[in-house]
Amino acid sequence: RSRDLSTLAFVIQKAMWRAKLLECPSYCSAETSTAECKCTCPNLSEWLESEPASAVLAQLSGAPGVQEGMFTDPAYLKNANGDDISPTLLKLFCNDMHETAPVTGDSLESASPTDISFWSIHPTIERLWVWRRILGMDDEAWPANSSTSVNGLETGRCWGHDATDAVYWKHLTGEEGDVVMSAESGGDAEAQLSASASASASASASATESRPYTNLELYALMDPQTGDAPFVYDSFRWTHCAEEGYSETLVDEDEGGRRRRR
C-alpha cells in the first residue's frame, strides 16, 4: 500500500487543506527557507494527544481523489509487523517530519491553469522539448494505457493521454483547413506518427472532415522540422545555464565536433 500512498500524497494534502486540517501561509518572503514556508496542521499536537491519528485521517475518507474507507483500512494504517503507523502518516501529511516541505501547488492536476506558475512553466518545458526534437529524439514510442489516473489508485486507462485520443482543438492555426490528417495506420502509434507526419504537410491546405485533433496529430503538427507549427521560438540558448558552467545551448561537443546532448 505504500506505493498507493506515495502516489496519492499530493491528493491527500489537497484534501486536508480543503477540509481545513492543513493550513498554508499566504505569503513568504524570498529569504524565507522552504522549511519555514510550508503548509502545516495547527492542531497536530492536540490531535496526537487527544485522539487516534487514524480518526483524523478518517475525516478524509471519500474526499476528492481519496478512496472511500482508505484510512479505515488496516492495510494502509499498519506496517508489516502490525504496528499502527497512523501517527507517522499524519505527521508526514502535516509536513512535520524533519524538514519535509513539499510545494505542490495546483500544477499536478487539471486545475493547473489556475496556478500562475503554469503560464511560465509550460512554455519553458515546450521550448526545451522543441529543441530536443530538433536535435533528434532517442525514442518516440508512445506507450498505450500507461497513464496514471488523477485519483491515483490505479495505473491504467486515463483518457486524453494516449496517442490516438482526441483532444479539444480543431483549428490550431485559425484556418478552417488545418484540422484533419486522415492517416490510418491501425493501432501502431509509431506507424501512425510516421503517417501523421507525412500528412501534416498538407493539413493546412485541405481537410476532409471537421473533427478535433488526436494527440498524435498534434505531435506531428508541432514537429519543428516541418515548419507547419503556427509559431517558432526565437532562440534555443539558455544564458542562465551558461552562468552555472553549462553549455548555453545545453549541447556539448566532443573533440571530434560531435554534439552530445545533456
CYANA upper distance limits for C-alpha pairs under 8 A (distance plus 0.5 A):
  1 ARG  CA      5 LEU  CA      6.96
  1 ARG  CA     75 ALA  CA      7.23
  1 ARG  CA     76 TYR  CA      6.48
  2 SER  CA      6 SER  CA      6.63
  2 SER  CA     76 TYR  CA      8.05
  3 ARG  CA      7 THR  CA      6.73
  4 ASP  CA      8 LEU  CA      6.54
  4 ASP  CA    152 GLY  CA      7.50
  4 ASP  CA    153 LEU  CA      6.36
  5 LEU  CA      9 ALA  CA      6.23
  7 THR  CA    152 GLY  CA      6.38
  7 THR  CA    153 LEU  CA      8.14
  8 LEU  CA     12 ILE  CA      6.57
  8 LEU  CA     65 GLY  CA      8.35
  8 LEU  CA     66 VAL  CA      8.21
  8 LEU  CA    151 ASN  CA      8.06
  8 LEU  CA    152 GLY  CA      6.00
  8 LEU  CA    153 LEU  CA      7.96
  9 ALA  CA     13 GLN  CA      6.79
  9 ALA  CA     93 PHE  CA      7.78
 10 PHE  CA     14 LYS  CA      6.81
 10 PHE  CA    104 THR  CA      7.22
 11 VAL  CA     15 ALA  CA      6.70
 11 VAL  CA     64 PRO  CA      8.40
 11 VAL  CA     65 GLY  CA      6.52
 11 VAL  CA     66 VAL  CA      7.65
 11 VAL  CA    151 ASN  CA      8.30
 12 ILE  CA     16 MET  CA      6.64
 12 ILE  CA     60 LEU  CA      8.24
 12 ILE  CA     65 GLY  CA      8.04
 12 ILE  CA     66 VAL  CA      7.17
 12 ILE  CA     93 PHE  CA      7.96
 13 GLN  CA     17 TRP  CA      6.70
 13 GLN  CA     22 LEU  CA      7.82
 13 GLN  CA     93 PHE  CA      6.64
 13 GLN  CA     94 CYS  CA      8.31
 14 LYS  CA     18 ARG  CA      6.70
 15 ALA  CA     19 ALA  CA      6.60
 15 ALA  CA     60 LEU  CA      7.14
 15 ALA  CA     63 ALA  CA      6.63
 15 ALA  CA     64 PRO  CA      7.27
 15 ALA  CA     65 GLY  CA      8.39
 15 ALA  CA     66 VAL  CA      8.30
 16 MET  CA     20 LYS  CA      6.68
 16 MET  CA     21 LEU  CA      5.55
 16 MET  CA     22 LEU  CA      5.78
 16 MET  CA     60 LEU  CA      7.41
 17 TRP  CA     21 LEU  CA      6.22
 17 TRP  CA     22 LEU  CA      4.99
 17 TRP  CA     23 GLU  CA      6.59
 17 TRP  CA     24 CYS  CA      8.45
 18 ARG  CA     22 LEU  CA      8.39
 19 ALA  CA     60 LEU  CA      8.13
 21 LEU  CA     41 CYS  CA      6.47
 21 LEU  CA     42 PRO  CA      8.39
 21 LEU  CA     43 ASN  CA      8.30
 22 LEU  CA     39 CYS  CA      6.94
 22 LEU  CA     40 THR  CA      6.01
 22 LEU  CA     41 CYS  CA      5.13
 22 LEU  CA     42 PRO  CA      7.86
 22 LEU  CA     94 CYS  CA      7.21
 23 GLU  CA     39 CYS  CA      5.88
 23 GLU  CA     40 THR  CA      5.99
 23 GLU  CA     41 CYS  CA      6.55
 23 GLU  CA     42 PRO  CA      7.77
 24 CYS  CA     38 LYS  CA      6.78
 24 CYS  CA     39 CYS  CA      4.56
 24 CYS  CA     40 THR  CA      6.94
 25 PRO  CA     37 CYS  CA      7.31
 25 PRO  CA     38 LYS  CA      7.27
 25 PRO  CA     39 CYS  CA      7.07
 28 CYS  CA     32 THR  CA      6.62
 28 CYS  CA     37 CYS  CA      6.64
 32 THR  CA     36 GLU  CA      7.04
 32 THR  CA     37 CYS  CA      6.83
 33 SER  CA     37 CYS  CA      6.64
 34 THR  CA     38 LYS  CA      6.79
 34 THR  CA    101 ALA  CA      6.65
 35 ALA  CA     99 GLU  CA      5.83
 35 ALA  CA    100 THR  CA      7.37
 35 ALA  CA    101 ALA  CA      6.17
 37 CYS  CA    101 ALA  CA      8.30
 38 LYS  CA     95 ASN  CA      8.13
 38 LYS  CA    101 ALA  CA      6.08
 38 LYS  CA    102 PRO  CA      7.84
 38 LYS  CA    103 VAL  CA      7.90
 39 CYS  CA     94 CYS  CA      7.66
 39 CYS  CA     95 ASN  CA      7.41
 39 CYS  CA    101 ALA  CA      8.02
 40 THR  CA     94 CYS  CA      5.63
 40 THR  CA     95 ASN  CA      6.51
 40 THR  CA     96 ASP  CA      7.80
 41 CYS  CA     94 CYS  CA      5.85
 43 ASN  CA     47 TRP  CA      6.62
 44 LEU  CA     48 LEU  CA      6.72
 44 LEU  CA     91 LYS  CA      8.17
 44 LEU  CA     94 CYS  CA      8.12
 45 SER  CA     49 GLU  CA      6.75
 46 GLU  CA     50 SER  CA      6.45
 47 TRP  CA     51 GLU  CA      6.09
 47 TRP  CA     52 PRO  CA      7.84
 47 TRP  CA     53 ALA  CA      7.22
 47 TRP  CA     56 VAL  CA      7.90
 48 LEU  CA     52 PRO  CA      7.12
 48 LEU  CA     53 ALA  CA      6.63
 48 LEU  CA     87 PRO  CA      7.56
 51 GLU  CA     55 ALA  CA      7.39
 51 GLU  CA     56 VAL  CA      8.37
 52 PRO  CA     56 VAL  CA      7.63
 52 PRO  CA     87 PRO  CA      8.18
 53 ALA  CA     57 LEU  CA      6.89
 53 ALA  CA     86 SER  CA      5.99
 53 ALA  CA     87 PRO  CA      5.57
 53 ALA  CA     90 LEU  CA      6.94
 54 SER  CA     58 ALA  CA      6.44
 54 SER  CA     71 PHE  CA      7.15
 54 SER  CA     72 THR  CA      7.71
 54 SER  CA     77 LEU  CA      7.93
 54 SER  CA     86 SER  CA      5.93
 54 SER  CA     87 PRO  CA      7.86
 55 ALA  CA     59 GLN  CA      7.35
 56 VAL  CA     60 LEU  CA      8.27
 57 LEU  CA     61 SER  CA      7.95
 57 LEU  CA     71 PHE  CA      6.39
 57 LEU  CA     86 SER  CA      8.44
 57 LEU  CA     90 LEU  CA      7.55
 58 ALA  CA     69 GLY  CA      7.96
 58 ALA  CA     70 MET  CA      8.27
 58 ALA  CA     71 PHE  CA      5.64
 58 ALA  CA     72 THR  CA      6.71
 60 LEU  CA     66 VAL  CA      7.52
 60 LEU  CA     71 PHE  CA      8.20
 61 SER  CA     66 VAL  CA      6.69
 61 SER  CA     67 GLN  CA      6.86
 61 SER  CA     68 GLU  CA      5.43
 61 SER  CA     69 GLY  CA      5.87
 61 SER  CA     70 MET  CA      6.62
 61 SER  CA     71 PHE  CA      6.95
 62 GLY  CA     66 VAL  CA      6.01
 62 GLY  CA     67 GLN  CA      6.01
 62 GLY  CA     68 GLU  CA      4.70
 62 GLY  CA     69 GLY  CA      7.48
 63 ALA  CA     67 GLN  CA      7.98
 63 ALA  CA     68 GLU  CA      8.19
 64 PRO  CA    151 ASN  CA      8.32
 65 GLY  CA    150 VAL  CA      7.62
 65 GLY  CA    151 ASN  CA      4.93
 65 GLY  CA    152 GLY  CA      7.55
 66 VAL  CA     70 MET  CA      7.55
 66 VAL  CA    151 ASN  CA      7.46
 67 GLN  CA    153 LEU  CA      8.44
 69 GLY  CA     73 ASP  CA      6.80
 70 MET  CA     76 TYR  CA      7.51
 71 PHE  CA     76 TYR  CA      6.97
 71 PHE  CA     77 LEU  CA      7.30
 72 THR  CA     76 TYR  CA      8.39
 72 THR  CA     77 LEU  CA      8.12
 73 ASP  CA     77 LEU  CA      7.24
 74 PRO  CA     78 LYS  CA      6.18
 75 ALA  CA     79 ASN  CA      8.31
 77 LEU  CA     84 ASP  CA      6.36
 77 LEU  CA     85 ILE  CA      6.02
 77 LEU  CA     86 SER  CA      5.73
 78 LYS  CA     82 GLY  CA      5.72
 78 LYS  CA     83 ASP  CA      5.66
 78 LYS  CA     84 ASP  CA      5.09
 78 LYS  CA     85 ILE  CA      5.85
 78 LYS  CA     86 SER  CA      7.79
 79 ASN  CA     83 ASP  CA      6.01
 79 ASN  CA     84 ASP  CA      7.33
 79 ASN  CA     85 ILE  CA      7.05
 85 ILE  CA     89 LEU  CA      6.80
 86 SER  CA     90 LEU  CA      6.52
 87 PRO  CA     91 LYS  CA      6.70
 88 THR  CA     92 LEU  CA      6.66
 89 LEU  CA     93 PHE  CA      6.70
 90 LEU  CA     94 CYS  CA      6.58
 91 LYS  CA     95 ASN  CA      6.63
 91 LYS  CA     96 ASP  CA      5.46
 91 LYS  CA     97 MET  CA      6.73
 92 LEU  CA     96 ASP  CA      6.37
 92 LEU  CA     97 MET  CA      6.24
 92 LEU  CA    100 THR  CA      8.10
 95 ASN  CA     99 GLU  CA      8.17
 95 ASN  CA    100 THR  CA      5.66
 95 ASN  CA    101 ALA  CA      6.37
 95 ASN  CA    102 PRO  CA      8.12
 96 ASP  CA    100 THR  CA      7.09
104 THR  CA    108 LEU  CA      7.54
105 GLY  CA    115 ASP  CA      7.45
106 ASP  CA    111 ALA  CA      6.43
106 ASP  CA    112 SER  CA      5.23
106 ASP  CA    113 PRO  CA      8.38
106 ASP  CA    114 THR  CA      7.66
106 ASP  CA    115 ASP  CA      6.18
107 SER  CA    111 ALA  CA      7.51
107 SER  CA    112 SER  CA      4.61
107 SER  CA    113 PRO  CA      7.93
107 SER  CA    115 ASP  CA      7.17
107 SER  CA    117 SER  CA      8.50
107 SER  CA    118 PHE  CA      6.99
108 LEU  CA    112 SER  CA      6.99
109 GLU  CA    150 VAL  CA      7.29
111 ALA  CA    115 ASP  CA      8.12
112 SER  CA    118 PHE  CA      6.72
113 PRO  CA    118 PHE  CA      6.19
113 PRO  CA    119 TRP  CA      7.75
114 THR  CA    118 PHE  CA      8.15
116 ILE  CA    120 SER  CA      8.25
117 SER  CA    121 ILE  CA      6.56
118 PHE  CA    122 HIS  CA      6.54
119 TRP  CA    123 PRO  CA      7.62
120 SER  CA    124 THR  CA      6.85
121 ILE  CA    125 ILE  CA      6.75
122 HIS  CA    126 GLU  CA      6.57
123 PRO  CA    127 ARG  CA      6.45
124 THR  CA    128 LEU  CA      7.00
125 ILE  CA    129 TRP  CA      6.60
126 GLU  CA    130 VAL  CA      6.51
127 ARG  CA    131 TRP  CA      6.73
127 ARG  CA    233 TYR  CA      7.45
127 ARG  CA    236 PHE  CA      7.98
128 LEU  CA    132 ARG  CA      6.71
128 LEU  CA    236 PHE  CA      8.41
129 TRP  CA    133 ARG  CA      6.78
130 VAL  CA    134 ILE  CA      6.79
130 VAL  CA    223 ASP  CA      8.24
130 VAL  CA    224 PRO  CA      7.11
131 TRP  CA    135 LEU  CA      6.80
131 TRP  CA    236 PHE  CA      7.10
132 ARG  CA    136 GLY  CA      6.49
132 ARG  CA    137 MET  CA      6.91
133 ARG  CA    137 MET  CA      6.07
133 ARG  CA    223 ASP  CA      7.89
133 ARG  CA    224 PRO  CA      7.69
134 ILE  CA    224 PRO  CA      7.01
134 ILE  CA    225 GLN  CA      7.20
140 GLU  CA    190 GLU  CA      7.90
141 ALA  CA    189 ALA  CA      7.84
141 ALA  CA    190 GLU  CA      6.67
142 TRP  CA    162 ASP  CA      7.91
142 TRP  CA    163 ALA  CA      6.97
142 TRP  CA    189 ALA  CA      6.83
142 TRP  CA    190 GLU  CA      7.73
143 PRO  CA    162 ASP  CA      8.00
144 ALA  CA    162 ASP  CA      6.20
144 ALA  CA    163 ALA  CA      7.89
145 ASN  CA    156 GLY  CA      5.71
145 ASN  CA    157 ARG  CA      5.38
145 ASN  CA    158 CYS  CA      7.62
145 ASN  CA    162 ASP  CA      7.18
146 SER  CA    155 THR  CA      6.91
146 SER  CA    156 GLY  CA      5.91
146 SER  CA    157 ARG  CA      7.36
147 SER  CA    155 THR  CA      6.66
147 SER  CA    156 GLY  CA      6.36
147 SER  CA    157 ARG  CA      7.03
147 SER  CA    158 CYS  CA      6.34
147 SER  CA    161 HIS  CA      7.17
148 THR  CA    152 GLY  CA      6.94
148 THR  CA    154 GLU  CA      7.03
148 THR  CA    155 THR  CA      4.96
148 THR  CA    156 GLY  CA      6.52
148 THR  CA    157 ARG  CA      8.05
148 THR  CA    158 CYS  CA      7.03
149 SER  CA    153 LEU  CA      7.68
149 SER  CA    154 GLU  CA      6.84
149 SER  CA    155 THR  CA      6.73
149 SER  CA    156 GLY  CA      7.48
149 SER  CA    157 ARG  CA      7.85
149 SER  CA    158 CYS  CA      5.98
159 TRP  CA    165 ASP  CA      7.38
160 GLY  CA    165 ASP  CA      5.83
160 GLY  CA    166 ALA  CA      7.26
160 GLY  CA    167 VAL  CA      7.11
160 GLY  CA    215 ASN  CA      8.44
161 HIS  CA    165 ASP  CA      7.12
161 HIS  CA    215 ASN  CA      8.03
162 ASP  CA    215 ASN  CA      7.61
163 ALA  CA    189 ALA  CA      6.83
163 ALA  CA    214 THR  CA      7.33
163 ALA  CA    215 ASN  CA      5.66
163 ALA  CA    216 LEU  CA      5.40
164 THR  CA    189 ALA  CA      8.12
164 THR  CA    214 THR  CA      5.80
164 THR  CA    215 ASN  CA      6.55
164 THR  CA    216 LEU  CA      6.51
165 ASP  CA    214 THR  CA      5.77
165 ASP  CA    215 ASN  CA      6.61
166 ALA  CA    212 PRO  CA      6.59
166 ALA  CA    213 TYR  CA      6.15
166 ALA  CA    214 THR  CA      4.55
166 ALA  CA    215 ASN  CA      6.92
167 VAL  CA    212 PRO  CA      6.52
167 VAL  CA    213 TYR  CA      6.35
167 VAL  CA    214 THR  CA      6.19
167 VAL  CA    215 ASN  CA      7.17
168 TYR  CA    212 PRO  CA      6.27
168 TYR  CA    213 TYR  CA      7.76
169 TRP  CA    212 PRO  CA      5.73
169 TRP  CA    213 TYR  CA      6.64
170 LYS  CA    178 ASP  CA      8.24
170 LYS  CA    179 VAL  CA      5.94
170 LYS  CA    210 SER  CA      7.76
170 LYS  CA    211 ARG  CA      6.60
170 LYS  CA    212 PRO  CA      4.93
170 LYS  CA    213 TYR  CA      6.47
171 HIS  CA    175 GLU  CA      6.40
171 HIS  CA    176 GLU  CA      6.78
171 HIS  CA    177 GLY  CA      8.25
171 HIS  CA    178 ASP  CA      6.42
171 HIS  CA    179 VAL  CA      6.24
172 LEU  CA    178 ASP  CA      7.60
172 LEU  CA    179 VAL  CA      8.16
172 LEU  CA    230 PRO  CA      8.23
173 THR  CA    178 ASP  CA      7.26
173 THR  CA    229 ALA  CA      8.43
173 THR  CA    230 PRO  CA      6.21
174 GLY  CA    178 ASP  CA      8.23
175 GLU  CA    204 SER  CA      7.74
177 GLY  CA    203 ALA  CA      7.30
177 GLY  CA    204 SER  CA      5.82
177 GLY  CA    205 ALA  CA      6.18
177 GLY  CA    206 SER  CA      5.30
177 GLY  CA    207 ALA  CA      5.56
178 ASP  CA    203 ALA  CA      5.64
178 ASP  CA    204 SER  CA      4.45
178 ASP  CA    205 ALA  CA      7.15
178 ASP  CA    206 SER  CA      7.26
178 ASP  CA    207 ALA  CA      7.11
179 VAL  CA    203 ALA  CA      7.12
179 VAL  CA    204 SER  CA      7.79
179 VAL  CA    207 ALA  CA      6.62
179 VAL  CA    209 GLU  CA      8.17
179 VAL  CA    210 SER  CA      6.79
179 VAL  CA    211 ARG  CA      7.25
179 VAL  CA    212 PRO  CA      7.44
179 VAL  CA    213 TYR  CA      7.17
180 VAL  CA    203 ALA  CA      6.84
180 VAL  CA    207 ALA  CA      5.85
180 VAL  CA    208 THR  CA      7.16
180 VAL  CA    209 GLU  CA      6.93
180 VAL  CA    210 SER  CA      7.23
180 VAL  CA    211 ARG  CA      7.30
180 VAL  CA    212 PRO  CA      8.19
180 VAL  CA    213 TYR  CA      7.32
181 MET  CA    196 SER  CA      6.76
181 MET  CA    199 ALA  CA      6.06
181 MET  CA    200 SER  CA      6.65
181 MET  CA    203 ALA  CA      6.39
181 MET  CA    207 ALA  CA      7.85
181 MET  CA    217 GLU  CA      7.31
182 SER  CA    196 SER  CA      8.22
182 SER  CA    199 ALA  CA      7.96
182 SER  CA    208 THR  CA      8.24
183 ALA  CA    192 GLN  CA      7.43
183 ALA  CA    195 ALA  CA      6.13
183 ALA  CA    196 SER  CA      6.13
183 ALA  CA    199 ALA  CA      7.21
184 GLU  CA    192 GLN  CA      7.22
184 GLU  CA    195 ALA  CA      8.01
185 SER  CA    191 ALA  CA      6.59
185 SER  CA    192 GLN  CA      5.67
185 SER  CA    195 ALA  CA      7.64
186 GLY  CA    192 GLN  CA      7.91
187 GLY  CA    192 GLN  CA      8.21
188 ASP  CA    192 GLN  CA      6.63
189 ALA  CA    193 LEU  CA      6.50
189 ALA  CA    216 LEU  CA      8.30
190 GLU  CA    194 SER  CA      6.96
191 ALA  CA    195 ALA  CA      6.78
192 GLN  CA    196 SER  CA      6.23
192 GLN  CA    216 LEU  CA      7.99
193 LEU  CA    197 ALA  CA      6.45
193 LEU  CA    216 LEU  CA      6.65
193 LEU  CA    217 GLU  CA      8.04
193 LEU  CA    219 TYR  CA      8.48
193 LEU  CA    220 ALA  CA      7.24
194 SER  CA    198 SER  CA      6.90
195 ALA  CA    199 ALA  CA      6.74
196 SER  CA    200 SER  CA      6.47
196 SER  CA    216 LEU  CA      7.73
196 SER  CA    217 GLU  CA      6.39
196 SER  CA    220 ALA  CA      6.57
197 ALA  CA    201 ALA  CA      7.71
197 ALA  CA    217 GLU  CA      8.10
197 ALA  CA    220 ALA  CA      5.27
197 ALA  CA    221 LEU  CA      7.60
197 ALA  CA    223 ASP  CA      8.44
199 ALA  CA    203 ALA  CA      6.78
200 SER  CA    204 SER  CA      7.98
200 SER  CA    217 GLU  CA      8.08
200 SER  CA    220 ALA  CA      6.97
200 SER  CA    221 LEU  CA      6.28
200 SER  CA    228 ASP  CA      7.82
201 ALA  CA    226 THR  CA      7.52
201 ALA  CA    228 ASP  CA      7.13
202 SER  CA    206 SER  CA      7.10
203 ALA  CA    207 ALA  CA      6.91
204 SER  CA    228 ASP  CA      8.32
213 TYR  CA    217 GLU  CA      6.37
213 TYR  CA    218 LEU  CA      6.84
214 THR  CA    218 LEU  CA      6.87
215 ASN  CA    219 TYR  CA      6.60
216 LEU  CA    220 ALA  CA      6.81
217 GLU  CA    221 LEU  CA      6.57
218 LEU  CA    222 MET  CA      6.53
219 TYR  CA    223 ASP  CA      7.00
221 LEU  CA    226 THR  CA      8.47
221 LEU  CA    228 ASP  CA      6.42
221 LEU  CA    229 ALA  CA      6.30
222 MET  CA    228 ASP  CA      7.39
222 MET  CA    229 ALA  CA      5.49
223 ASP  CA    227 GLY  CA      7.81
223 ASP  CA    228 ASP  CA      7.86
223 ASP  CA    229 ALA  CA      7.47
224 PRO  CA    228 ASP  CA      8.03
224 PRO  CA    229 ALA  CA      7.38
224 PRO  CA    232 VAL  CA      8.32
236 PHE  CA    249 THR  CA      6.67
237 ARG  CA    248 GLU  CA      5.78
237 ARG  CA    249 THR  CA      5.20
237 ARG  CA    250 LEU  CA      8.22
238 TRP  CA    242 ALA  CA      7.33
238 TRP  CA    248 GLU  CA      5.55
238 TRP  CA    249 THR  CA      6.64
238 TRP  CA    250 LEU  CA      8.04
239 THR  CA    243 GLU  CA      6.97
239 THR  CA    248 GLU  CA      5.94
240 HIS  CA    244 GLU  CA      7.20
240 HIS  CA    248 GLU  CA      8.25
241 CYS  CA    245 GLY  CA      7.10
241 CYS  CA    246 TYR  CA      5.85
241 CYS  CA    247 SER  CA      7.28
241 CYS  CA    248 GLU  CA      6.42
241 CYS  CA    250 LEU  CA      8.27
242 ALA  CA    246 TYR  CA      5.30
242 ALA  CA    247 SER  CA      5.96
242 ALA  CA    248 GLU  CA      5.25
246 TYR  CA    250 LEU  CA      7.17
247 SER  CA    251 VAL  CA      6.42
247 SER  CA    252 ASP  CA      6.78
250 LEU  CA    261 ARG  CA      7.21
250 LEU  CA    262 ARG  CA      6.49
251 VAL  CA    259 ARG  CA      6.74
251 VAL  CA    260 ARG  CA      6.18
251 VAL  CA    261 ARG  CA      5.26
251 VAL  CA    262 ARG  CA      6.50
252 ASP  CA    259 ARG  CA      6.12
252 ASP  CA    260 ARG  CA      5.54
252 ASP  CA    261 ARG  CA      6.87
252 ASP  CA    262 ARG  CA      7.84
253 GLU  CA    257 GLY  CA      5.75
253 GLU  CA    258 ARG  CA      5.70
253 GLU  CA    259 ARG  CA      4.95
253 GLU  CA    260 ARG  CA      6.27
254 ASP  CA    258 ARG  CA      5.95
254 ASP  CA    259 ARG  CA      7.06
254 ASP  CA    260 ARG  CA      7.54
